[in-house]
Amino acid sequence: MRRRYGRDILVSVASARVLPHRLRPLVLRRCGVEVGVGCQLREGIIVDNATSGDLRLRVGQGTYINSDARIDTAAPVTIGAEVSFGPGVRIVTTTHALGTSDKRAGELTSRPVTIGDGSWLGAGVMVLPGVTIARGCVVAAGAVVTKDTEPDGLYGGVPARRIRDLEPSERPSRPATSAGTGPARPRRAPTPPSGRR
């Protein structure tokens, strides 16, 4: 009990907005989360497991998880390498079996979630229990992914469906509703008009 309490405090520290993002992976590693090299984890990330307390989460190298993501680890969650999460992404591993009319939320069940290498989940995406998002997929902002995806596809909607194929080397333009969901990219300073300094 004492060990879980200490870990819960560290998880709270990891989500704090005042903690520099470079320290977040270190704090989560102390909690038992596997975090790859070069990951960027922004503020407000919540990693929890209300059922057993174990944090069964693996994050591959070079992955970017934007602010206010919530990852339920009642079942294992595997996030591949070079994955990008927009703000407010939700990974859910628990659900309830359908109960009787007296109580429709029946027995609690959990199933693992896997996010394939190189995938990009836009702002507010929700991934439900048991889903595998295949390698190289883009999931548009606000989509709810209820079933497995195929590699290299653009998915969107509620429930998410495949909108089009993506070539493995193709760089899709940002979905219009997900601006600002990827890692910050450096911008060039404007060039002064000729003759002025």
Secondary structure in CASP SS format (residue, H / E / C, confidence):
PFRMAT SS
TARGET T0000
AUTHOR 0000-0000-0000
METHOD secondary structure of the structure
MODEL  1
M C 1.00
R H 1.00
R H 1.00
R H 1.00
Y H 1.00
G H 1.00
R H 1.00
D H 1.00
I H 1.00
L H 1.00
V H 1.00
S H 1.00
V H 1.00
A H 1.00
S H 1.00
A C 1.00
R C 1.00
V C 1.00
L C 1.00
P C 1.00
H C 1.00
R C 1.00
L C 1.00
R H 1.00
P H 1.00
L H 1.00
V H 1.00
L H 1.00
R H 1.00
R H 1.00
C C 1.00
G C 1.00
V C 1.00
E E 1.00
V E 1.00
G C 1.00
V C 1.00
G C 1.00
C C 1.00
Q E 1.00
L E 1.00
R C 1.00
E C 1.00
G C 1.00
I C 1.00
I E 1.00
V E 1.00
D E 1.00
N C 1.00
A C 1.00
T C 1.00
S C 1.00
G C 1.00
D C 1.00
L C 1.00
R C 1.00
L E 1.00
R E 1.00
V E 1.00
G C 1.00
Q C 1.00
G C 1.00
T C 1.00
Y E 1.00
I E 1.00
N C 1.00
S C 1.00
D C 1.00
A C 1.00
R E 1.00
I E 1.00
D E 1.00
T C 1.00
A C 1.00
A C 1.00
P C 1.00
V E 1.00
T E 1.00
I E 1.00
G C 1.00
A C 1.00
E C 1.00
V C 1.00
S E 1.00
F E 1.00
G C 1.00
P C 1.00
G C 1.00
V C 1.00
R E 1.00
I E 1.00
V C 1.00
T C 1.00
T E 1.00
T E 1.00
H E 1.00
A E 1.00
L E 1.00
G C 1.00
T C 1.00
S C 1.00
D C 1.00
K C 1.00
R C 1.00
A E 1.00
G E 1.00
E E 1.00
L E 1.00
T E 1.00
S E 1.00
R C 1.00
P C 1.00
V E 1.00
T E 1.00
I E 1.00
G C 1.00
D C 1.00
G C 1.00
S C 1.00
W E 1.00
L E 1.00
G C 1.00
A C 1.00
G C 1.00
V C 1.00
M E 1.00
V E 1.00
L C 1.00
P C 1.00
G C 1.00
V C 1.00
T E 1.00
I E 1.00
A C 1.00
R C 1.00
G C 1.00
C C 1.00
V E 1.00
V E 1.00
A C 1.00
A C 1.00
G C 1.00
A C 1.00
V E 1.00
V E 1.00
T C 1.00
K C 1.00
D C 1.00
T C 1.00
E C 1.00
P C 1.00
D C 1.00
G E 1.00
L E 1.00
Y E 1.00
G E 1.00
G C 1.00
V C 1.00
P C 1.00
A C 1.00
R E 1.00
R E 1.00
I E 1.00
R E 1.00
D E 1.00
L C 1.00
E C 1.00
P C 1.00
S C 1.00
E C 1.00
R C 1.00
P C 1.00
S C 1.00
R C 1.00
P C 1.00
A H 1.00
T H 1.00
S H 1.00
A C 1.00
G C 1.00
T C 1.00
G C 1.00
P C 1.00
A C 1.00
R C 1.00
P C 1.00
R C 1.00
R C 1.00
A C 1.00
P C 1.00
T C 1.00
P C 1.00
P C 1.00
S C 1.00
G C 1.00
R C 1.00
R C 1.00
END
